[in-house]
Amino acid sequence: MIWITQLASIVLWKRWEKNAYHIHLNKLASTISQCLSFTYEPNFSSKVREDLAGWVEQYERLYTRGRPERAELCPVTVHSLLHVVDFIEWVGPVWTTWAFPKERFCGLVQRMITARRNPYLGIDRFLLERAQWYHLTL
C-alpha cells in the first residue's frame, strides 16, 4: 500500500508517453488512501463506489482502447475494485481487517506446495479440490 499511495506517483512521474496514465494512477492512489483512513465521512460509501467505478471504466478505455482482443489487459483484480466498498461495509474498515484473511489464505496455499520443481501442481490441486468441496456442500 505504501507503494501506490506514497511512492508510485513520484517514481513514475514523466515515465509514460501520455499524462493520462499518471493522472489515472493518482486517482487510484487517492481512492485507496480514502479506504485506508481511520474514519469515514457519512457519504464515504457512495463516493468511493463512484470513484472506483469511474476508475475501472477509465482503465478499460486506456488499456483496451475499445479493442476486444486487448481484454486480457483487464484482470480480475481490476474488477474486484468494484467490490471494495461492499467488503468494507461487510467486515469493517480496511485498516482493521485486511491483513488477516489474506495472510490466512496465503498460508493455506503455501502449505499446499509439495514439490520444489513445480510448485503450481500442488496449488492447482488444492484450489480444484477446494472448489469441488464447495460445490458438494451446495
Summary of the structure (lengths in Angstrom):
residues: 138
radius of gyration: 18.4
end to end distance: 36.1
largest distance: 52.3
contacts: 305
relative contact order: 0.07
helix: 78%
strand: 0%
